[in-house]
Amino acid sequence: MLTYLFTQKRCGSGFEMSLFLATMGFLVAQEPTAKIEDLPRSPHLAMHHLMSQFEIKPGFTLELVASEPLVVDPVAMCFDEYGDAFVVEMIGYSERRHERLGQIRRLSDTDGDGVMDASVIYADSLAWPTAVACYSGGVFVGTTPDILYLKDLDGDGVADLTQKVFTGFAASSAPFGQRQLNMQAMLNSFHWGPDNRIHGATGLSGGRIV
């Protein structure tokens, strides 16, 4: 429903002022509530059946290297000089200030068949890990608001050294500041560049880096 009001008023200087007002109202029908049992369901596929659902361009092949339960919720990955994969697991996608659910998992192919068969939690209790890059026997990890360097010093497969390299990413965002932290635009995507440096993206959250 639309209602219009149009008036004119002539001022002493000869200037004519017009005023146009509009009010708008809507009649909104209540949307029906869907029953969860009526919603469409995609059937669960075993991993060996899932591979057949991909469309691969000629000249390329797709092989399964690792899957659950060896790794869960992966968001980033890198390989070291031994062929081990370091995978960022962003478990739970938590936006809560005090929850530190993320972890780094190290996957290894112990029998040389090209498929990962060993899995070790390299580091855990990380807040929002989103990036990883191998360097000098360890890994740089992006875990807002920090970039950490982690390294296994005693050879047990678990990081013993944790060194904060940079901090201040998303420093003005909650829970580190006043603005709401954007979970889709945090520090991410570490990659070695042709200039022999590690490059990353800060997303939209910016920061004050020290």
ROVEX-110598 format. One record per atom (N, C-alpha, C): z, y, x; atom name. Coordinates in steps of 0.02 Angstrom, whole numbers, plus 32768, in hexadecimal, padded with zeros to 4 digits. Example, Ala and Ser with C-alpha at 12.3 -4.5 7.8 and 13.67 -1.06 7.14 Angstrom:
<rs>
    z    y    x atom
 8186 7EE4 8294    N
 8186 7F1F 8267   CA
 8186 7F5B 8294    C
 8162 7F90 8282    N
 8165 7FCB 82AC   CA
 818A 8002 8285    C
</rs>
This chain:
<rs>
    z    y    x atom
 8000 7FC5 802A    N
 8000 8000 8000   CA
 8000 803E 802C    C
 7FD1 806E 801F    N
 7FCC 80AC 8044   CA
 7FD7 80E7 8015    C
 7FFD 8118 802A    N
 8009 8155 8004   CA
 7FF8 8190 802F    C
 7FCE 81BE 8016    N
 7FB8 81F8 803D   CA
 7FD2 8238 801D    C
 7FE2 826A 8047    N
 7FF6 82AC 8031   CA
 7FD1 82DE 805C    C
 7FA9 8309 803C    N
 7F80 8339 8061   CA
 7F8F 837F 8046    C
 7FA6 83AC 8071    N
 7FB6 83F0 805C   CA
 7F97 8421 808C    C
 7F8B 845E 8074    N
 7F71 8494 809E   CA
 7F9C 84D2 8094    C
 7FA5 84F8 80CA    N
 7FCD 8535 80C8   CA
 7FAB 856A 80F3    C
 7F9F 85A5 80D6    N
 7F7F 85DC 80FA   CA
 7FB6 8608 8117    C
 7FB4 8610 8159    N
 7FE5 8639 817B   CA
 7FCF 8682 817A    C
 7FFE 86AE 818B    N
 7FF0 86F6 8189   CA
 7FB8 870B 81B7    C
 7FAE 86EA 81EC    N
 7F79 86FC 821C   CA
 7F35 86E3 8208    C
 7F32 86C3 81CF    N
 7EF2 86A8 81B8   CA
 7EE6 8661 81CD    C
 7F13 8644 81F8    N
 7F0C 85FF 820E   CA
 7F22 85D1 81D6    C
 7EF9 85A1 81C8    N
 7F07 8571 8192   CA
 7F23 8531 81AF    C
 7F5D 851E 819A    N
 7F7E 84E1 81B2   CA
 7F77 84AA 817F    C
 7F63 8471 8195    N
 7F5D 8437 8169   CA
 7F90 8402 817E    C
 7FAC 83E2 814F    N
 7FDD 83AE 815C   CA
 7FC8 836F 8138    C
 7FC2 833A 815E    N
 7FAD 82FA 8143   CA
 7FE3 82C7 8150    C
 7FFF 82AB 811D    N
 8033 8279 8124   CA
 801B 8238 8105    C
 802E 8203 8122    N
 801C 81C1 8107   CA
 8057 8193 810D    C
 8065 816F 80DA    N
 8099 813B 80DD   CA
 8077 80F9 80CE    C
 808F 80C8 80EF    N
 8070 8086 80E9   CA
 80A6 8052 80DA    C
 8098 8028 80AD    N
 80C6 7FF2 809E   CA
 809F 7FB1 8096    C
 80BF 7F7B 80A6    N
 809E 7F3A 80A3   CA
 80C8 7F0A 807A    C
 80A5 7EE1 8057    N
 80C5 7EA9 8037   CA
 80B5 7E6C 8062    C
 80E8 7E4F 807F    N
 80DE 7E17 80AD   CA
 80F9 7DD8 808E    C
 80CD 7DA7 808A    N
 80E3 7D66 806F   CA
 8107 7D40 80A6    C
 813A 7D1D 8093    N
 815F 7CF5 80C3   CA
 8134 7CBB 80DB    C
 812F 7CB5 811E    N
 8108 7C7F 8139   CA
 8129 7C3C 812E    C
 8102 7C0A 811E    N
 8120 7BC8 8114   CA
 813D 7BAD 8154    C
 8173 7B8A 814F    N
 8193 7B6B 8189   CA
 8177 7B25 8194    C
 815A 7B1B 81CE    N
 813C 7ADA 81DD   CA
 8173 7AA8 81EF    C
 816A 7A6D 81D8    N
 8197 7A37 81EC   CA
 8181 7A1C 822F    C
 81B0 7A0F 825A    N
 819F 79F8 829D   CA
 8177 79B8 829C    C
 8183 798E 826A    N
 815F 794E 8268   CA
 8116 7958 8252    C
 8106 7994 8236    N
 80C1 79A2 8220   CA
 8097 79C2 8257    C
 80B6 79D6 828E    N
 8091 79F7 82C4   CA
 8067 79C4 82EA    C
 802D 79D9 8302    N
 8002 79AA 8327   CA
 8022 7995 8368    C
 8015 7958 837B    N
 8032 793D 83B8   CA
 7FFA 7922 83E5    C
 8000 7932 8425    N
 7FD3 7915 8456   CA
 7FF2 78D5 8471    C
 7FCE 78A0 8470    N
 7FEC 7860 8486   CA
 7FFC 7862 84D0    C
 8033 7842 84E2    N
 8045 783D 8528   CA
 8016 780D 854B    C
 7FFF 7823 8586    N
 7FD2 77F9 85AD   CA
 7FF3 77E5 85EE    C
 7FED 77A6 85FF    N
 8004 7790 8641   CA
 7FD9 77B2 8676    C
 7FF5 77BB 86B2    N
 7FD2 77E1 86E5   CA
 7F8E 77C3 86F6    C
 7F87 7782 86F9    N
 7F47 7765 870A   CA
 7F14 776F 86D3    C
 7F2B 7779 8694    N
 7EFC 7789 865E   CA
 7EED 77D4 865E    C
 7F1C 77FD 8672    N
 7F12 7845 8672   CA
 7EDB 785A 86A2    C
 7ED5 7838 86DA    N
 7EA3 784A 870C   CA
 7E5D 7847 86EF    C
 7E52 781B 86C0    N
 7E0F 7813 86A3   CA
 7DFD 784C 8674    C
 7E2D 7877 8663    N
 7E20 78AE 8635   CA
 7E03 78EC 8658    C
 7E04 78ED 869A    N
 7DEA 7925 86C0   CA
 7D9E 7920 86C5    C
 7D7D 795A 86C3    N
 7D35 795D 86CF   CA
 7D2B 7978 8716    C
 7D0E 794F 8741    N
 7D05 795F 8788   CA
 7CBC 796E 8796    C
 7CB0 79A6 87B9    N
 7C6C 79B8 87CB   CA
 7C50 7985 87FD    C
 7C0E 797B 87FA    N
 7BEE 794B 8829   CA
 7BFF 795D 8871    C
 7C0E 7929 8898    N
 7C1E 7932 88DE   CA
 7C68 7938 88EC    C
 7C91 793B 88B7    N
 7CD9 7941 88BF   CA
 7CFB 7903 88A2    C
 7D37 78F4 88BC    N
 7D60 78BE 88A2   CA
 7DA6 78D7 8896    C
 7DCA 78B6 886B    N
 7E0F 78C8 885B   CA
 7E3A 788A 8864    C
 7E6E 7890 888D    N
 7E9A 7858 889A   CA
 7EE2 786D 888D    C
 7F09 783F 8872    N
 7F50 784B 8866   CA
 7F77 7840 88A6    C
 7F9A 7874 88BC    N
 7FC1 7870 88FA   CA
 800B 7868 88EB    C
 8024 7889 88B8    N
 806C 7885 88A8   CA
 8075 7896 885F    C
 80A7 7877 8841    N
 80B7 7884 87FA   CA
 8100 7875 87EF    C
 8117 7881 87B2    N
 815C 786F 87A1   CA
 8168 7824 87AC    C
 81A1 7810 87C1    N
 81DE 7837 87CD   CA
 81E5 7853 8813    C
 81B2 784C 883D    N
 81B7 7866 8881   CA
 81BC 78B2 8883    C
 819D 78D3 8852    N
 819D 791B 884F   CA
 819A 7931 8806    C
 81BC 7969 87F6    N
 81BC 7983 87B2   CA
 81B5 79CF 87B4    C
 8196 79EB 8781    N
 8190 7A34 8778   CA
 8177 7A58 87B6    C
 8140 7A42 87D5    N
 8127 7A63 8812   CA
 8105 7AA6 8801    C
 8110 7AD9 882B    N
 80EF 7B19 8823   CA
 80CD 7B31 8863    C
 80DD 7B13 889C    N
 80BE 7B26 88DC   CA
 80C5 7AEC 890D    C
 8099 7AEA 893F    N
 8099 7AB1 896D   CA
 8078 7AC5 89AE    C
 808E 7AA6 89E5    N
 806D 7AAE 8A25   CA
 8074 7A6C 8A4C    C
 804A 7A63 8A7F    N
 804C 7A27 8AA9   CA
 805D 7A3C 8AF0    C
 8086 7A13 8B11    N
 8095 7A20 8B58   CA
 8065 79F9 8B84    C
 8071 79FD 8BC6    N
 8043 79DE 8BF5   CA
 8046 7992 8BF4    C
 8078 7975 8BD3    N
 807F 792C 8BCE   CA
 8063 7911 8B8D    C
 804B 793C 8B62    N
 8030 7927 8B22   CA
 8063 7923 8AEB    C
 80A1 7937 8AF9    N
 80D4 7939 8AC4   CA
 80C8 7976 8A98    C
 80D7 796D 8A58    N
 80CF 79A4 8A28   CA
 8113 79C0 8A16    C
 8119 7A02 8A18    N
 8154 7A25 8A01   CA
 8143 7A45 89BF    C
 8166 7A30 898A    N
 8155 7A45 8946   CA
 818F 7A6D 8929    C
 817E 7AA7 890D    N
 81AF 7ACF 88E9   CA
 81B5 7AB4 88A2    C
 81F2 7AA2 888F    N
 8200 7A8C 884B   CA
 8228 7AC3 8828    C
 8208 7AE3 87F8    N
 8229 7B18 87D2   CA
 8245 7AFA 8792    C
 827D 7AD8 8799    N
 8298 7AB0 8763   CA
 82BB 7ADC 872F    C
 82AA 7AD1 86F1    N
 82CC 7AF3 86BA   CA
 82B3 7B38 86AB    C
 828E 7B58 86D9    N
 8273 7B9B 86CE   CA
 82AA 7BCA 86B5    C
 82E4 7BC7 86D6    N
 831E 7BEB 86BD   CA
 8318 7C36 86C8    C
 832A 7C5D 8696    N
 832E 7CA5 869C   CA
 8377 7CBC 869F    C
 83A4 7C8D 86A6    N
 83EB 7CA0 86A8   CA
 83FF 7CB5 86EE    C
 842B 7CE5 86F1    N
 843D 7D05 872F   CA
 845C 7CD5 8761    C
 8487 7CA7 874B    N
 84AF 7C7F 8779   CA
 8494 7C38 8783    C
 8460 7C25 875F    N
 8445 7BE2 8768   CA
 8414 7BE0 87A2    C
 841D 7BB0 87CD    N
 83F2 7BA7 8808   CA
 83D9 7B5F 8806    C
 83A3 7B55 87E0    N
 838C 7B11 87D1   CA
 8351 7AFB 87FC    C
 8333 7B29 8820    N
 82F7 7B18 8846   CA
 8306 7AF1 8885    C
 82D4 7ACD 889F    N
 82DD 7AA7 88DC   CA
 829A 7A9B 88FF    C
 829F 7A88 893E    N
 8264 7A76 8966   CA
 8267 7A2B 8973    C
 8231 7A09 8964    N
 822E 79C0 896E   CA
 81FB 79B0 89A4    C
 820E 7982 89D0    N
 81E2 796D 8A05   CA
 81C6 7928 89F5    C
 8184 7924 89F1    N
 8162 78E5 89E1   CA
 813F 78CA 8A1E    C
 8143 7889 8A28    N
 8125 7869 8A63   CA
 80FE 782B 8A4F    C
 80C9 781E 8A75    N
 80A2 77E1 8A6F   CA
 80B5 77B3 8AA9    C
 80E0 7783 8A9C    N
 80FC 775A 8AD2   CA
 80CF 7721 8AE8    C
 809F 770C 8ABD    N
 8075 76D3 8ACE   CA
 802D 76E7 8ADD    C
 801E 7727 8ADC    N
 7FDC 773F 8AEF   CA
 7FA4 7731 8ABF    C
 7FB4 7725 8A7F    N
 7F7F 7717 8A4E   CA
 7F67 7755 8A29    C
 7F81 778F 8A3C    N
 7F6C 77CD 8A1D   CA
 7F91 77E0 89DE    C
 7FC4 77B8 89CB    N
 7FEC 77C5 8990   CA
 8035 77CE 89A5    C
 8055 7802 898C    N
 809A 780F 899D   CA
 80C7 77D9 897E    C
 80F3 77BC 89A7    N
 811F 7787 898E   CA
 8168 7793 899E    C
 8178 77CA 89C1    N
 81BE 77DA 89D1   CA
 81CC 7823 89BE    C
 8206 782F 89A2    N
 8217 7871 8989   CA
 825F 7881 899B    C
 8269 78BC 89B9    N
 82AC 78D3 89CC   CA
 82B4 791B 89B5    C
 82EE 792C 899A    N
 82FC 7972 8989   CA
 830D 7996 89C9    C
 82E0 79C1 89DF    N
 82E6 79E5 8A1E   CA
 8318 7A1E 8A18    C
 8319 7A40 89DF    N
 834A 7A76 89D3   CA
 8351 7A7E 8988    C
 838D 7A8E 8971    N
 8399 7A97 892A   CA
 83C1 7AD6 891E    C
 83D5 7AE0 88DF    N
 83FD 7B1B 88CA   CA
 83DA 7B5C 88DC    C
 8399 7B5F 88CD    N
 8371 7B9B 88DA   CA
 8364 7BC1 8899    C
 8366 7C03 889E    N
 835A 7C2D 8864   CA
 8310 7C3F 8860    C
 82ED 7C28 882D    N
 82A7 7C39 8820   CA
 8279 7C30 885C    C
 8277 7BF6 887B    N
 8248 7BEB 88B2   CA
 8200 7BEA 8898    C
 81D3 7C0B 88BA    N
 818F 7C11 88A1   CA
 815B 7C0C 88D9    C
 816F 7C05 8918    N
 813E 7C05 894E   CA
 815B 7BDE 898A    C
 812E 7BC0 89B1    N
 8143 7B9B 89EC   CA
 810A 7B99 8A1F    C
 811C 7B9F 8A5F    N
 80EA 7B9B 8A95   CA
 810C 7B7C 8AD2    C
 80EA 7B4C 8AF1    N
 8106 7B2A 8B2C   CA
 80FF 7B56 8B6A    C
 8133 7B51 8B95    N
 8131 7B76 8BD4   CA
 8163 7B57 8C05    C
 814C 7B43 8C3F    N
 8176 7B2E 8C78   CA
 81AB 7AFA 8C64    C
 8196 7AC6 8C40    N
 81C4 7A91 8C2E   CA
 81EF 7A9E 8BF2    C
 81E7 7AD8 8BD3    N
 820D 7AE8 8B97   CA
 81DF 7B08 8B63    C
 81FC 7B2A 8B33    N
 81D4 7B4A 8AFE   CA
 81F1 7B8E 8AEE    C
 81C4 7BBD 8AE0    N
 81D7 7BFB 8ABF   CA
 81D5 7BF0 8A74    C
 8208 7C07 8A51    N
 820C 7BFE 8A09   CA
 8217 7C41 89E7    C
 81EE 7C4F 89B5    N
 81F8 7C8A 898C   CA
 8226 7C7A 8952    C
 8261 7C97 8952    N
 8293 7C8B 891E   CA
 82B3 7CCE 890D    C
 8296 7CF0 88DD    N
 82A9 7D34 88CB   CA
 82F4 7D3C 88C5    C
 8311 7D6D 88E9    N
 82F2 7DA7 890A   CA
 82E5 7D9C 8955    C
 82E7 7D5E 896E    N
 82E6 7D52 89B6   CA
 82A8 7D2A 89CC    C
 8298 7D30 8A0C    N
 826E 7D00 8A2F   CA
 829C 7CDD 8A61    C
 82A1 7C9C 8A5B    N
 82CD 7C74 8A86   CA
 82A3 7C4A 8AB6    C
 82C1 7C3B 8AF0    N
 82A3 7C09 8B1D   CA
 82D2 7BCE 8B1F    C
 82B8 7B93 8B0E    N
 82DF 7B56 8B0B   CA
 82C5 7B25 8B3F    C
 82F3 7B00 8B5F    N
 82DD 7AD0 8B91   CA
 830F 7A96 8B97    C
 82F4 7A5A 8B9F    N
 831C 7A1E 8BAA   CA
 8328 7A17 8BF5    C
 8366 7A1D 8C09    N
 8377 7A1D 8C51   CA
 838B 79D8 8C6B    C
 83A2 79AB 8C40    N
 83BB 796B 8C58   CA
 838E 7930 8C44    C
 8355 793D 8C25    N
 8324 7908 8C17   CA
 8333 78DD 8BDB    C
 8362 78F1 8BAF    N
 8371 78C8 8B75   CA
 8346 78DA 8B38    C
 8317 7908 8B41    N
 82EB 791B 8B0A   CA
 8304 7952 8ADE    C
 8341 796A 8AEC    N
 8360 799E 8AC3   CA
 836B 79DC 8AEE    C
 835B 7A17 8AD2    N
 8362 7A54 8AF8   CA
 83AB 7A63 8B08    C
 83B9 7A6F 8B48    N
 83FC 7A82 8B5E   CA
 8401 7ACD 8B6B    C
 83CA 7AEA 8B7F    N
 83C8 7B31 8B8F   CA
 83AD 7B58 8B54    C
 83D1 7B8B 8B3E    N
 83BA 7BB9 8B0B   CA
 83C2 7C00 8B26    C
 838A 7C21 8B31    N
 838B 7C63 8B4E   CA
 8367 7C94 8B1F    C
 8388 7CCB 8B0D    N
 8369 7CFE 8AE3   CA
 833E 7D2B 8B0F    C
 82FD 7D2B 8B01    N
 82CE 7D51 8B2A   CA
 82C2 7D96 8B0D    C
 82B5 7D99 8ACC    N
 82AC 7DD8 8AA8   CA
 82D4 7DD4 8A67    C
 82E6 7E0E 8A4C    N
 8306 7E11 8A0A   CA
 82F3 7E53 89E9    C
 82FE 7E57 89A8    N
 82F0 7E94 8983   CA
 82B7 7E8F 8953    C
 8296 7E55 894D    N
 8261 7E4E 891D   CA
 827D 7E52 88D6    C
 825A 7E77 88AB    N
 8272 7E83 8866   CA
 82B7 7EA2 8865    C
 82C5 7ECD 8897    N
 8308 7EEA 889D   CA
 831B 7F16 8863    C
 82E9 7F33 8841    N
 82F8 7F60 8809   CA
 82F7 7F3C 87C6    C
 82EC 7EFA 87C7    N
 82E8 7ED4 8789   CA
 8328 7EAC 877E    C
 8337 7E9E 873E    N
 8370 7E74 872E   CA
 8364 7E2E 8748    C
 8397 7E08 8760    N
 83DD 7E1D 8763   CA
 83EF 7E46 87A0    C
 83BD 7E5A 87C8    N
 83CC 7E7E 8805   CA
 83CE 7ECA 87F9    C
 83B2 7EE1 87C2    N
 83B3 7F29 87B2   CA
 83B9 7F33 8767    C
 8395 7F65 874E    N
 839C 7F77 8708   CA
 8363 7F5D 86DC    C
 8327 7F55 86F9    N
 82EF 7F3F 86D0   CA
 82F0 7EF3 86C8    C
 82CF 7EDD 8692    N
 82CB 7E96 8685   CA
 829F 7E74 86B9    C
 82B7 7E3E 86D5    N
 8290 7E18 8706   CA
 8256 7DF4 86E3    C
 821A 7DFF 86FC    N
 81DE 7DDF 86E1   CA
 81D4 7D9C 8705    C
 81E0 7D66 86E2    N
 81DD 7D24 8701   CA
 8196 7D12 8716    C
 8164 7D32 86F7    N
 811F 7D21 8708   CA
 8103 7D4D 8741    C
 812B 7D7A 875B    N
 8111 7DA9 878D   CA
 8141 7DB2 87C7    C
 815A 7D7A 87E1    N
 8188 7D7E 8819   CA
 8163 7D6E 885A    C
 8188 7D73 8891    N
 816F 7D60 88D2   CA
 814F 7D1A 88CF    C
 8112 7D12 88E9    N
 80F1 7CD2 88E1   CA
 80B7 7CC9 8913    C
 809E 7C8C 8916    N
 805E 7C7C 8935   CA
 805A 7C8C 8980    C
 8080 7C66 89A8    N
 807B 7C6D 89F1   CA
 803F 7C44 8A0A    C
 8016 7C64 8A34    N
 7FDD 7C41 8A52   CA
 7FCF 7C5D 8A97    C
 7FBD 7C30 8AC5    N
 7FA8 7C46 8B07   CA
 7F63 7C67 8B01    C
 7F5C 7CA1 8B20    N
 7F1C 7CC4 8B20   CA
 7EF6 7CBA 8B61    C
 7EB7 7CCF 8B63    N
 7E8F 7CCA 8BA0   CA
 7EA9 7CF5 8BD9    C
 7ED6 7D23 8BCA    N
 7EF5 7D4D 8BFD   CA
 7F33 7D2E 8C1B    C
 7F40 7CED 8C0A    N
 7F7A 7CC8 8C23   CA
 7FBC 7CE6 8C0B    C
 7FBA 7D03 8BD0    N
 7FF6 7D1C 8BAF   CA
 7FFE 7CFB 8B6B    C
 803C 7CF9 8B54    N
 8049 7CDE 8B11   CA
 8045 7D18 8ADF    C
 801B 7D0F 8AAD    N
 8012 7D42 8A79   CA
 8033 7D2A 8A38    C
 804D 7D59 8A12    N
 806B 7D49 89D2   CA
 805F 7D82 89A2    C
 8072 7D77 8963    N
 806B 7DA9 892F   CA
 80B0 7DBA 8913    C
 80BA 7DF9 8903    N
 80FA 7E0E 88E7   CA
 80F9 7E11 889B    C
 80BF 7E05 887C    N
 80BB 7E0B 8834   CA
 80C3 7E53 881F    C
 80DE 7E5D 87E4    N
 80E8 7EA1 87C9   CA
 812E 7EBB 87D3    C
 815A 7E92 87F0    N
 81A0 7EA4 87F4   CA
 81B0 7ED0 8830    C
 8184 7ED1 8863    N
 818F 7EFD 889B   CA
 81D1 7EEF 88BF    C
 81F2 7F24 88D5    N
 8233 7F1C 88F6   CA
 823D 7F4F 892D    C
 8276 7F48 894D    N
 8287 7F70 8988   CA
 8296 7F3F 89C0    C
 8266 7F32 89EB    N
 8268 7EF9 8A19   CA
 8289 7F0D 8A5B    C
 82BA 7EE5 8A6F    N
 82DC 7EF0 8AAF   CA
 82E0 7EAE 8AD4    C
</rs>
